[in-house]
Amino acid sequence: MRAYLALGSNLGDRWQFLREAVGALEEEVVGVSHVYETDPVGGPAGQGAYLNCVVGLETAKTPHELLGVCRRLESAANRVRQERDGPRTLDVDVLLVGDLKVHDADLIIPHPRMWERWFVLAPLSDLAPELVTQERPPRLRYSVRDIGPLFPTRPFLAAASAQS
């Protein structure tokens, strides 16, 4: 089943945190978007800019198993949860898992705010442009800068990640 995870970082070696997280998923990865840099949206003043990307997976994991993977990746990056929308070494969110819908206390799929976040939709459109249509424009458009591939020495995998 095709799933999409959003990754973001605005503390420490942002590139390295993203690379290590994607590397830990490698056996299931079918696509990695370009990396986009954005100013923080919400949260405390004075945060640094975020690097964001989306990873496409081909997986047999359930949505809750993917949530567990996300939490393990964040822990490996020494993520500390102090305040909502605060700075972080790594944030990993489950966006979509096939056509499944989940509405539990700890997990909502599709991600409830993804359609409002251009820093999610821009990289998602690299991998699944059919999902990011003009009928669903983001509520907030703000500066999102494409700064290139996460792994410059590997081919860009967008073509390989069309919906299954």
C-alpha positions as CSV (number, residue, x, y, z in Angstrom):
1,M,0.0,0.0,0.0
2,R,1.3,3.5,-0.8
3,A,1.8,5.8,2.2
4,Y,3.3,9.3,2.5
5,L,5.2,10.7,5.5
6,A,6.1,14.4,6.0
7,L,9.5,15.1,7.5
8,G,10.7,18.5,8.9
9,S,13.6,19.8,10.9
10,N,14.7,23.2,12.1
11,L,17.3,22.4,14.8
12,G,20.9,21.2,14.5
13,D,22.0,19.6,11.3
14,R,18.7,19.7,9.5
15,W,19.9,17.9,6.4
16,Q,21.5,15.1,8.4
17,F,18.3,14.5,10.5
18,L,16.3,14.2,7.3
19,R,18.8,12.0,5.6
20,E,19.1,9.6,8.5
21,A,15.3,9.4,8.9
22,V,14.9,8.5,5.2
23,G,17.8,6.1,5.3
24,A,16.1,4.3,8.2
25,L,13.1,3.8,5.9
26,E,15.1,2.8,2.8
27,E,13.7,-0.7,2.1
28,E,10.2,0.8,1.8
29,V,11.0,4.1,0.1
30,V,9.7,4.5,-3.5
31,G,10.1,8.3,-3.7
32,V,11.7,11.3,-1.9
33,S,10.6,14.8,-2.8
34,H,12.9,17.7,-3.1
35,V,13.7,19.5,0.1
36,Y,11.8,22.8,0.7
37,E,12.8,25.5,3.2
38,T,10.1,27.5,4.9
39,D,9.9,30.0,7.7
40,P,8.2,28.6,10.8
41,V,4.4,28.7,10.8
42,G,3.1,29.3,14.3
43,G,5.0,28.5,17.5
44,P,7.3,30.6,19.4
45,A,9.1,33.6,17.9
46,G,12.8,33.3,16.9
47,Q,12.7,29.8,15.5
48,G,15.0,29.0,12.6
49,A,13.7,28.0,9.1
50,Y,12.5,24.5,8.5
51,L,13.6,22.0,6.0
52,N,10.7,19.8,4.8
53,C,10.3,16.8,2.5
54,V,7.8,14.0,1.8
55,V,8.7,10.4,1.5
56,G,6.6,7.9,-0.5
57,L,6.6,4.3,0.9
58,E,5.3,1.0,-0.4
59,T,4.4,-0.7,2.9
60,A,2.3,-3.4,4.5
61,K,2.4,-1.5,7.8
62,T,-0.9,-0.4,9.4
63,P,-1.4,3.3,10.0
64,H,-0.6,2.8,13.7
65,E,2.5,0.8,12.9
66,L,3.6,3.8,10.7
67,L,2.9,6.1,13.6
68,G,5.2,4.0,15.7
69,V,7.9,4.3,13.0
70,C,7.5,8.0,13.0
71,R,8.0,8.2,16.8
72,R,11.1,6.0,16.6
73,L,12.6,8.2,14.0
74,E,11.9,11.3,16.1
75,S,13.4,9.6,19.2
76,A,16.5,8.6,17.2
77,A,17.0,12.3,16.3
78,N,16.6,13.2,20.1
79,R,13.4,15.1,19.5
80,V,12.2,16.9,22.6
81,R,8.5,17.9,22.8
82,Q,8.4,21.1,24.9
83,E,5.8,23.3,23.3
84,R,3.3,23.1,20.4
85,D,4.8,24.1,17.1
86,G,8.2,24.6,18.8
87,P,11.6,24.0,17.3
88,R,12.5,20.4,16.7
89,T,15.3,18.2,15.4
90,L,12.9,16.0,13.5
91,D,9.1,15.9,13.1
92,V,7.6,13.0,11.2
93,D,3.9,12.8,10.4
94,V,1.8,10.2,8.6
95,L,-0.1,12.0,5.8
96,L,-1.8,9.3,3.9
97,V,-2.0,5.5,3.9
98,G,-3.6,4.3,0.7
99,D,-7.3,5.3,0.9
100,L,-7.6,4.5,4.6
101,K,-9.3,6.8,7.0
102,V,-8.4,6.8,10.7
103,H,-9.9,9.0,13.4
104,D,-8.4,8.0,16.7
105,A,-7.2,10.0,19.6
106,D,-3.6,9.5,18.6
107,L,-3.9,9.4,14.8
108,I,-6.0,11.0,12.1
109,I,-5.5,10.0,8.5
110,P,-5.6,11.8,6.1
111,H,-3.5,14.2,8.2
112,P,-6.1,16.8,9.4
113,R,-4.0,19.9,8.5
114,M,-2.1,18.8,5.4
115,W,-4.4,20.6,3.0
116,E,-3.6,23.9,4.8
117,R,0.2,23.5,4.7
118,W,2.0,24.5,1.6
119,F,5.2,23.2,3.2
120,V,3.5,19.7,3.0
121,L,1.7,20.1,-0.3
122,A,4.7,21.4,-2.3
123,P,6.8,18.3,-1.6
124,L,3.8,16.0,-1.8
125,S,3.1,17.4,-5.3
126,D,6.6,16.2,-6.3
127,L,5.6,12.6,-5.6
128,A,1.9,12.6,-6.2
129,P,0.8,15.6,-8.2
130,E,-2.6,14.1,-8.8
131,L,-3.3,14.5,-5.1
132,V,-2.5,18.2,-5.0
133,T,-5.0,19.7,-7.3
134,Q,-6.4,23.2,-7.9
135,E,-9.7,22.0,-6.4
136,R,-7.8,21.8,-3.1
137,P,-5.6,24.8,-2.8
138,P,-3.8,25.4,0.5
139,R,-5.5,27.8,2.8
140,L,-2.2,29.5,3.6
141,R,0.4,30.1,0.9
142,Y,3.7,31.3,2.3
143,S,7.3,31.3,1.2
144,V,8.3,27.7,0.3
145,R,11.7,27.5,-1.4
146,D,12.8,24.4,-3.3
147,I,16.4,23.9,-2.4
148,G,17.1,20.6,-4.1
149,P,17.2,16.9,-3.6
150,L,17.9,15.3,-0.2
151,F,20.4,12.9,-1.8
152,P,22.1,14.7,-4.7
153,T,24.0,11.6,-5.8
154,R,20.8,9.5,-6.2
155,P,18.3,10.0,-8.9
156,F,15.2,11.9,-8.0
157,L,12.5,9.3,-7.4
158,A,9.3,11.2,-8.1
159,A,8.5,9.2,-11.2
160,A,8.7,5.9,-9.3
161,S,6.2,7.0,-6.7
162,A,3.0,7.3,-8.8
163,Q,-0.1,6.0,-6.9
164,S,-0.3,2.2,-6.9
